[in-house]
Amino acid sequence: MLLYFFITCFPFIFFLKSLTLKPLPAWATEMRLLSLWFWREVPFFSIFKSIKNSLSLSYFTTIPSKMSLKKMSFTSKVDNFEEVEEVVMSVLDLPELVLECILERLPPAGLCSMAGVCCSLRSRCISDHFWVKHLKKKWGRVIGPAAYREWQWHTASRKDSSHVKQGKPKGLMRILSIVRPFWWVKSKVDDSSKQSSLPDDSIMCWYLALETGRFWFPAQVYNRENGHVGFMLSCYDAELRYDPRTDTFQARYPPHGRRAMAIENCVPWERLRAPPIDTSPHDLHISDCLNELRPGDNIEIQWRRNKEFPYGWWYGVVGHLESCDGNENYCRCHNSDTVVLEFNHYTPGSRWRRTSIDRKDHREEGNEADGFYGGIRKLSSEEEITTWKRLWPAEILE
C-alpha cells in the first residue's frame, strides 16, 4: 500500500524541485491546500484500488484480444470503474491437431484422468487410436493372437451375463459408472455389481483389464516352475495374470496326466513371451525349415514327456554328423537326410545331449523313455537367441 503511495507522490515532488525558487502565485497556494484537503478527505483504500485496477488494465492491454480481455469499459470517475472481465480458455478451444498431439503424449493414467473431465474429452481419451500405442509398448511382448481371442471370448461372455442380470445401478454408483478415474480402475472391479460404461471390446478396456490383473491371458514362460531343473532352457504355455503390486505375474500351468495344475507366483517379465507360433500346445507344429538347417543354426523343438503331456519348446543347436569332423571346408552335413540336434546344457554322454531327426519325412519321433520330439522352428532373430543364452544354467545338467 505504501509503495503505491510513494509512486504517486514522487513525481509531484520532483516536479516541485524542478521549479525555480520564485514566489508562487496565490492560485498555486490554493491548489496546494486543495491537494492536502483531497488526501485527507478521500478514503485512501478506494484510491489504491483505482490505481491498482488502472495498472492491471494497462498490463492486460498488451495481451492479444482473444486470450486477454473480452470487455474493457471504464469512465472518468473512479466510482464508476467497471471490473475487468477475463475469458477463461478451455482445452477444448485448442485446434484439433494440437489437442490430439497433447493426448498422444499422455501416459495411460493421464488419459484416464482426462477422460473424467467432461464427455467431450472422454470420447477422445477412450479412442483405440491412443490406447493401441500403450498396449503395444507395455504388453506387446507378452500378448499375441491367442490372448486377443481369449479377450474376445471374455468380453462376449460378459455381454451374455449382463443380459441375465436385472436392475441398473442407481444414485452415486450410476454417476461413477459413467467415467471412472484411474484410482477407480486400479481397485478390484471383479464384483458384478460394478459396471463400466466403457465398450467391452475397446482397447482401453483390454489394457485396464491387463493392468489391474482382472484378465487371465495365454502366454509362454521360460524355465517354468521357478527354473526347475527338469525344465531348464524350455518354454511352456501357461495362463498368466499381472500383479500390479509386485510388477510380476502369476502363472497357471494346465494339468496333464495325473499331474494337477501347477501355480507359480512372482514370474518376472524377462521370463515371458508371446507364443511365436499360433499353435495349440497339444498340436504338432508343421516344420517348414528342415531343408535350410545347417550345423550351428539355433533352433527350438517341441518335446513332451508322453502323449498326455502338452508340448514345450526346447532350445538347441544343429550339430554335425558323427562322420563329420566339423571342418567347414569339408562339411556336407547340410546335404544329409539326417539332422543332428544338440542340447549342450547337458553333459556329454547324457541321453538328453543329442538326438537326430529325418529331414525329408519328419514327424513326431520318440518313445515313452526318452520322450517325443515334435516340430522345429529355426531362430533367426538375435533377440530370441540372446534371450535363450541369457537363461543358460549356471551348471551343466546331467
C-alpha positions as CSV (number, residue, x, y, z in Angstrom):
1,M,0.0,0.0,0.0
2,L,2.8,2.4,0.9
3,L,4.5,1.5,-2.4
4,Y,1.6,2.9,-4.4
5,F,1.6,6.0,-2.2
6,F,5.2,6.7,-3.0
7,I,4.7,6.0,-6.7
8,T,2.0,8.7,-6.9
9,C,3.8,11.3,-4.7
10,F,7.4,11.2,-6.0
11,P,6.6,12.6,-9.5
12,F,4.9,15.5,-7.9
13,I,7.8,16.1,-5.5
14,F,10.3,16.0,-8.4
15,F,8.2,18.5,-10.3
16,L,8.3,20.9,-7.4
17,K,12.1,20.7,-7.2
18,S,12.4,21.4,-10.9
19,L,10.7,24.8,-10.5
20,T,12.6,28.0,-9.9
21,L,12.6,29.4,-6.4
22,K,10.3,32.2,-7.2
23,P,7.3,33.3,-5.0
24,L,4.3,31.2,-6.0
25,P,1.1,33.0,-7.1
26,A,-2.0,32.9,-5.0
27,W,-3.7,30.2,-7.1
28,A,-0.7,27.8,-6.5
29,T,-1.1,28.2,-2.7
30,E,-4.8,27.4,-3.1
31,M,-4.0,24.3,-5.2
32,R,-1.5,23.1,-2.6
33,L,-4.1,23.4,0.2
34,L,-6.7,21.7,-2.0
35,S,-4.3,18.8,-2.6
36,L,-3.8,18.4,1.2
37,W,-7.5,18.5,1.7
38,F,-8.1,15.9,-1.0
39,W,-5.7,13.4,0.6
40,R,-7.3,13.9,4.0
41,E,-10.9,13.6,2.9
42,V,-10.9,10.9,0.2
43,P,-10.6,7.3,1.5
44,F,-7.1,6.1,0.7
45,F,-8.2,2.5,0.1
46,S,-10.5,3.5,-2.7
47,I,-7.7,5.4,-4.4
48,F,-5.3,2.5,-4.0
49,K,-7.9,0.2,-5.6
50,S,-8.3,2.5,-8.5
51,I,-4.6,2.8,-9.1
52,K,-4.2,-1.0,-8.9
53,N,-7.0,-1.6,-11.4
54,S,-5.6,1.0,-13.7
55,L,-2.2,-0.6,-13.7
56,S,-3.7,-4.0,-14.2
57,L,-5.7,-2.6,-17.2
58,S,-2.6,-1.2,-18.8
59,Y,-0.8,-4.5,-18.4
60,F,-3.5,-6.6,-20.0
61,T,-4.0,-4.3,-22.9
62,T,-0.7,-5.7,-24.3
63,I,-2.1,-9.3,-24.5
64,P,-3.9,-10.5,-27.7
65,S,-7.6,-9.8,-27.6
66,K,-8.8,-13.5,-27.5
67,M,-6.6,-14.5,-24.6
68,S,-6.7,-11.3,-22.6
69,L,-9.9,-9.3,-22.2
70,K,-13.4,-9.7,-23.6
71,K,-14.6,-6.4,-22.4
72,M,-13.0,-3.2,-21.1
73,S,-15.1,-0.3,-20.1
74,F,-14.4,2.4,-17.6
75,T,-15.4,6.1,-17.1
76,S,-13.5,9.2,-15.9
77,K,-14.9,8.7,-12.4
78,V,-13.2,6.2,-10.1
79,D,-16.5,5.2,-8.6
80,N,-17.9,4.1,-11.9
81,F,-14.9,1.9,-12.9
82,E,-16.1,-1.5,-14.1
83,E,-14.4,-4.8,-13.3
84,V,-12.3,-6.3,-16.0
85,E,-13.8,-9.5,-17.3
86,E,-11.4,-12.2,-18.3
87,V,-12.0,-15.0,-20.7
88,V,-11.2,-18.5,-19.3
89,M,-9.7,-20.6,-22.1
90,S,-10.7,-24.3,-22.2
91,V,-8.6,-27.2,-23.5
92,L,-11.4,-27.8,-26.0
93,D,-10.7,-24.4,-27.6
94,L,-7.4,-25.7,-28.9
95,P,-7.2,-26.8,-32.5
96,E,-8.0,-30.5,-33.0
97,L,-4.4,-31.3,-34.2
98,V,-2.9,-29.6,-31.1
99,L,-5.3,-31.4,-28.7
100,E,-4.6,-34.7,-30.4
101,C,-0.8,-34.2,-30.0
102,I,-1.3,-33.5,-26.3
103,L,-3.4,-36.6,-25.8
104,E,-0.9,-38.8,-27.7
105,R,1.8,-37.8,-25.2
106,L,-0.2,-38.6,-22.1
107,P,0.5,-41.8,-20.2
108,P,-2.3,-44.2,-19.5
109,A,-3.0,-42.6,-16.1
110,G,-3.2,-39.2,-17.7
111,L,-5.7,-40.4,-20.3
112,C,-7.9,-41.9,-17.6
113,S,-7.8,-38.6,-15.7
114,M,-8.6,-36.5,-18.8
115,A,-11.5,-38.9,-19.6
116,G,-13.1,-37.9,-16.3
117,V,-13.2,-34.1,-17.1
118,C,-16.1,-34.0,-19.5
119,C,-18.0,-36.0,-22.1
120,S,-16.2,-34.4,-25.0
121,L,-12.7,-35.3,-23.6
122,R,-13.9,-38.7,-22.6
123,S,-15.0,-39.6,-26.1
124,R,-11.5,-38.7,-27.3
125,C,-9.5,-40.3,-24.5
126,I,-11.1,-43.7,-24.8
127,S,-10.4,-43.9,-28.5
128,D,-8.5,-47.0,-29.6
129,H,-6.2,-44.7,-31.6
130,F,-4.4,-43.6,-28.3
131,W,-4.5,-47.0,-26.5
132,V,-3.1,-49.2,-29.2
133,K,0.3,-47.5,-28.7
134,H,0.2,-48.0,-25.0
135,L,-0.9,-51.7,-25.4
136,K,1.9,-52.5,-27.8
137,K,4.5,-50.6,-25.7
138,K,3.9,-52.4,-22.5
139,W,2.1,-55.6,-23.4
140,G,3.2,-56.3,-27.0
141,R,6.0,-58.6,-26.0
142,V,3.8,-61.0,-23.9
143,I,0.4,-61.0,-25.7
144,G,-0.3,-62.5,-29.1
145,P,-3.3,-63.7,-31.3
146,A,-4.2,-66.3,-28.7
147,A,-4.5,-63.6,-26.0
148,Y,-6.7,-61.5,-28.3
149,R,-9.0,-64.4,-29.0
150,E,-9.3,-65.1,-25.3
151,W,-10.2,-61.4,-24.7
152,Q,-12.9,-61.6,-27.3
153,W,-14.4,-64.6,-25.7
154,H,-14.1,-62.9,-22.3
155,T,-16.0,-59.8,-23.5
156,A,-18.6,-61.9,-25.3
157,S,-19.3,-63.9,-22.1
158,R,-19.6,-60.7,-20.1
159,K,-22.2,-59.3,-22.5
160,D,-24.2,-62.5,-22.2
161,S,-24.1,-62.4,-18.4
162,S,-25.1,-58.8,-18.4
163,H,-28.3,-59.6,-20.2
164,V,-29.2,-62.1,-17.5
165,K,-28.7,-59.6,-14.7
166,Q,-31.6,-57.4,-13.6
167,G,-31.7,-53.9,-12.5
168,K,-29.4,-51.0,-13.1
169,P,-27.0,-49.0,-10.8
170,K,-28.7,-46.2,-9.1
171,G,-27.6,-43.0,-7.4
172,L,-23.9,-42.5,-6.8
173,M,-22.9,-45.8,-8.4
174,R,-24.6,-44.8,-11.7
175,I,-22.8,-41.5,-11.7
176,L,-19.4,-43.1,-11.0
177,S,-20.0,-45.7,-13.7
178,I,-20.1,-43.0,-16.4
179,V,-16.4,-42.3,-16.3
180,R,-14.1,-44.0,-13.8
181,P,-10.8,-42.2,-12.9
182,F,-7.6,-44.2,-12.7
183,W,-7.8,-44.8,-8.9
184,W,-11.2,-46.4,-9.5
185,V,-9.9,-48.6,-12.2
186,K,-7.0,-49.7,-10.0
187,S,-9.4,-51.1,-7.5
188,K,-10.9,-54.6,-7.6
189,V,-13.8,-54.3,-10.0
190,D,-14.4,-58.0,-10.4
191,D,-17.6,-57.5,-8.4
192,S,-20.5,-57.9,-10.8
193,S,-22.3,-55.0,-9.1
194,K,-19.8,-52.6,-10.5
195,Q,-20.4,-51.9,-14.2
196,S,-18.4,-49.8,-16.6
197,S,-19.7,-47.7,-19.4
198,L,-16.6,-48.3,-21.4
199,P,-17.2,-50.5,-24.5
200,D,-16.2,-54.0,-23.5
201,D,-14.4,-54.5,-26.8
202,S,-12.3,-51.3,-26.6
203,I,-8.5,-51.4,-26.4
204,M,-8.7,-49.2,-23.3
205,C,-10.9,-51.7,-21.6
206,W,-8.5,-54.5,-22.5
207,Y,-5.5,-52.5,-21.4
208,L,-7.0,-51.8,-18.0
209,A,-8.1,-55.4,-17.6
210,L,-4.5,-56.5,-18.1
211,E,-3.1,-53.7,-15.9
212,T,-5.3,-54.5,-13.0
213,G,-4.9,-58.2,-13.2
214,R,-8.5,-59.0,-13.9
215,F,-7.8,-60.9,-17.1
216,W,-6.0,-64.2,-17.4
217,F,-4.3,-64.5,-20.8
218,P,-2.3,-67.2,-22.6
219,A,1.4,-66.8,-23.0
220,Q,4.6,-68.8,-22.6
221,V,7.0,-69.0,-19.7
222,Y,10.7,-69.7,-19.9
223,N,12.2,-72.2,-17.3
224,R,8.8,-72.9,-15.7
225,E,8.2,-73.5,-12.0
226,N,11.0,-71.2,-10.8
227,G,13.6,-72.8,-13.0
228,H,13.0,-76.4,-12.0
229,V,15.9,-78.5,-13.3
230,G,13.6,-80.6,-15.4
231,F,12.5,-77.6,-17.4
232,M,15.8,-75.7,-17.9
233,L,16.0,-74.0,-21.3
234,S,12.4,-74.7,-22.1
235,C,9.3,-72.6,-22.7
236,Y,5.8,-73.8,-21.8
237,D,2.3,-72.4,-22.4
238,A,0.5,-71.1,-19.3
239,E,-2.3,-68.8,-18.2
240,L,-1.0,-65.5,-16.8
241,R,-2.3,-62.7,-14.7
242,Y,-0.5,-59.5,-13.8
243,D,0.1,-58.4,-10.2
244,P,0.4,-54.6,-10.2
245,R,1.7,-54.6,-6.6
246,T,4.8,-56.5,-7.4
247,D,5.1,-55.9,-11.2
248,T,5.2,-59.6,-11.7
249,F,2.9,-62.4,-12.9
250,Q,1.1,-65.4,-11.6
251,A,1.2,-68.4,-13.9
252,R,-1.1,-71.4,-14.1
253,Y,0.2,-74.4,-15.9
254,P,-2.6,-76.7,-17.2
255,P,-2.9,-80.2,-15.7
256,H,-1.7,-83.2,-17.7
257,G,-1.9,-86.9,-17.0
258,R,-2.0,-87.4,-13.2
259,R,-0.4,-84.1,-12.5
260,A,-2.6,-81.4,-11.1
261,M,-2.5,-77.8,-12.1
262,A,0.8,-76.1,-11.2
263,I,0.8,-72.5,-10.0
264,E,3.9,-70.2,-9.9
265,N,4.0,-66.7,-8.4
266,C,6.2,-63.7,-8.9
267,V,7.2,-64.6,-12.5
268,P,9.2,-61.6,-13.9
269,W,8.7,-60.0,-17.3
270,E,12.1,-61.4,-18.5
271,R,10.7,-65.0,-18.4
272,L,7.7,-64.3,-20.5
273,R,6.9,-64.1,-24.2
274,A,4.0,-64.2,-26.6
275,P,3.7,-67.6,-28.4
276,P,5.8,-67.2,-31.6
277,I,3.5,-69.7,-33.4
278,D,-0.2,-69.7,-33.1
279,T,-0.4,-73.5,-32.4
280,S,-2.0,-75.3,-29.6
281,P,0.5,-76.9,-27.1
282,H,-1.2,-80.3,-27.9
283,D,-0.7,-80.0,-31.7
284,L,2.3,-80.9,-33.7
285,H,3.9,-77.9,-35.4
286,I,4.5,-78.5,-39.2
287,S,8.2,-77.7,-39.7
288,D,9.0,-75.6,-42.8
289,C,12.7,-75.0,-42.2
290,L,14.1,-78.5,-42.4
291,N,15.8,-78.1,-45.8
292,E,17.5,-74.9,-44.5
293,L,19.1,-76.3,-41.4
294,R,22.9,-76.3,-41.2
295,P,25.3,-77.0,-38.4
296,G,25.5,-74.1,-35.9
297,D,21.9,-72.9,-36.5
298,N,19.9,-72.1,-33.4
299,I,16.5,-73.9,-33.2
300,E,13.6,-74.6,-30.9
301,I,11.9,-78.0,-31.0
302,Q,8.7,-79.3,-29.5
303,W,9.1,-82.0,-26.8
304,R,6.8,-83.7,-24.4
305,R,7.3,-86.5,-21.8
306,N,4.4,-88.6,-23.1
307,K,1.3,-88.4,-25.2
308,E,-0.8,-87.0,-22.4
309,F,1.6,-84.0,-21.8
310,P,1.5,-80.8,-23.8
311,Y,4.4,-79.8,-25.9
312,G,7.1,-77.4,-24.6
313,W,9.6,-75.6,-26.8
314,W,13.3,-76.5,-26.0
315,Y,16.4,-74.7,-27.1
316,G,19.1,-76.4,-29.1
317,V,21.6,-76.1,-32.0
318,V,22.1,-78.1,-35.2
319,G,25.2,-80.3,-34.8
320,H,27.5,-82.3,-37.1
321,L,27.1,-85.9,-38.0
322,E,29.4,-88.4,-36.3
323,S,31.2,-89.0,-39.6
324,C,32.0,-85.2,-39.9
325,D,35.0,-83.7,-38.2
326,G,33.4,-80.3,-38.1
327,N,35.7,-78.7,-40.7
328,E,33.6,-76.1,-42.5
329,N,35.5,-76.5,-45.7
330,Y,34.7,-80.2,-46.0
331,C,31.4,-80.4,-44.1
332,R,28.4,-81.9,-46.0
333,C,26.0,-82.3,-43.1
334,H,23.5,-80.0,-44.7
335,N,23.2,-82.4,-47.7
336,S,22.3,-85.4,-45.5
337,D,18.8,-86.5,-44.8
338,T,19.6,-86.8,-41.1
339,V,19.7,-83.7,-39.0
340,V,21.6,-83.9,-35.7
341,L,20.3,-81.7,-32.8
342,E,22.4,-80.9,-29.8
343,F,21.4,-79.7,-26.3
344,N,24.7,-78.5,-25.0
345,H,23.4,-77.6,-21.5
346,Y,23.5,-81.4,-20.7
347,T,26.8,-83.2,-20.1
348,P,28.4,-85.2,-22.9
349,G,27.1,-88.8,-22.8
350,S,23.7,-87.8,-21.4
351,R,20.8,-89.3,-23.2
352,W,19.4,-85.8,-23.5
353,R,22.5,-84.4,-25.1
354,R,21.9,-85.4,-28.8
355,T,19.1,-86.6,-31.0
356,S,18.5,-86.9,-34.7
357,I,15.5,-86.4,-37.0
358,D,14.6,-87.1,-40.6
359,R,15.0,-84.0,-42.8
360,K,12.6,-85.2,-45.5
361,D,9.9,-87.0,-43.6
362,H,9.9,-85.6,-40.1
363,R,7.0,-86.4,-37.8
364,E,6.7,-86.9,-34.1
365,E,9.6,-89.2,-33.1
366,G,10.5,-90.8,-29.8
367,N,9.3,-93.2,-27.1
368,E,8.0,-93.3,-23.6
369,A,11.5,-93.5,-22.1
370,D,13.1,-90.5,-23.9
371,G,10.0,-88.5,-24.7
372,F,8.6,-87.4,-28.0
373,Y,10.2,-84.8,-30.3
374,G,7.8,-82.7,-32.5
375,G,8.1,-79.7,-34.8
376,I,11.1,-77.5,-35.3
377,R,11.4,-73.8,-35.9
378,K,14.7,-72.1,-36.9
379,L,15.6,-69.0,-34.9
380,S,16.7,-66.0,-37.0
381,S,16.0,-63.2,-34.5
382,E,19.0,-62.1,-32.5
383,E,16.7,-61.1,-29.7
384,E,15.3,-64.6,-29.3
385,I,18.8,-66.2,-29.4
386,T,20.1,-63.7,-26.8
387,T,17.1,-64.5,-24.5
388,W,17.9,-68.2,-24.6
389,K,21.6,-67.6,-23.9
390,R,20.7,-65.3,-21.0
391,L,18.7,-68.1,-19.4
392,W,21.6,-70.6,-19.7
393,P,22.0,-72.6,-16.5
394,A,25.0,-71.8,-14.2
395,E,26.0,-75.5,-14.2
396,I,25.9,-78.2,-16.8
397,L,22.9,-80.6,-16.3
398,E,23.2,-84.4,-16.0
